[in-house]
Amino acid sequence: MDTRRALLDALGDGPVSGPALADDLGVSRAAVWKAVESLREEGFAVESTSEGYVAPKDPGYSAAGIEFGLDAPYAVEYRDRIASTNERARELASDGADGVAVVADEQTGSRGRLDREWVAPSGGVWLSLAIRPDAPPARAPLFTLAAAVATADACREAGVDAHIKWPNDVLVGESESGDDGEGGADPDPGGRGGRKVAGILTEMEGEADRISWIVPGIGVNANIDAETLPAGATSLQEELDGPVDRRRVAATLLERFAALAGTPDRMDRILPAWRERASTLGRRVRVDTPNGPVTGTAIDVEPPGALVIETADGIRRVHAGDCEHLRDADD
């Protein structure tokens, strides 16, 4: 662990003496002082007191702020403004980085699945995680489902009762049926199964037998005014009638993702967790697939994330497609 992260962890337990921390870490006092100054430059205003260094009362939305008290093995790279956190995370992963969360206050060139537009103004939680998991490509969809669970849990901890529409739309409430879309700027709210508060875009590079890297990109409409959002979308701020602590939303998201997908032995937890938070199961759905629409009742999700649909012609398993929630009378 580097001195900066060790200092953040130590500050979480109360005042920390610079000389004591230097002794514990086996580094010089100058190295500790340099780490303190680095945190201050990031906006994490460490105070100097007679008892030692003290964490600020408001850690702020920054790399240090998110890492402070973070119970997950990830470093954070924060940008006030960036074209795309996914693009930056892909660069880091391609260069060998593992366990780095790229977080931005605003994205200027973000996109959703199938290159659909994604609105990502200042005030959201825009986060992409560069990881190099020990897993075969066939299990890649599980990381997307884990990201959906982690995002739903972060919204719930903030006070919003979010749920998941297959495979990875995080929604609030319900809506009538219609055509579904993907991405925060989709203008058509119908069929979505609720108001969209977050979405996920996962990108991967791999070989036949292993994933080289995978980047789950997550966008949460956190502290965004309703009038700036497209039809059918909402924000945590809108649902709660007040702003949320984005630092905690981002940290909770990372912690839940690590708990589900941080190591191969944990991945069996993903599907049960997804089922518990899903609003799709038990619903009549229509999924538009490359081979045509599949209509019926969604009854389960099977590894590595296929939606099991009971149709008039028997059981169908759908691995990808746009899912629409139907009313019982709809075809």
Buried (B, 14 or more C-beta within 10 A) or exposed (E): EEBBBBBBBBBEEEBBBBEEBBEEBEBEEEBBBBBBEBBBEBBBBBBEEEEBBBBBEEBBBBBBBBBBBBEBEBBBBBBEEBEBBBBBBBEBBEEEBBBBBBBBBBBEEBBBBEEBBBBBBBBBBBBBBBBBBEBBBEBBBBBBBBBBBBBBBBBBBBEBEBBBBBBBBBBBBEBEBBBBBBBBBBEEBBBBBBBBBBBBBBBBBBEEEEBEBBBBBBBBBBBBEEEEBBEBBBBBBBBEEEEBBBBBBBBBBBBBBBBBBBEEEEBEBBBEBBBEBBBBBEBBBBBBBEEEEBBBBBEBBEEBBBBBBBEEEEEBEBEBBBBBBBEEEBE
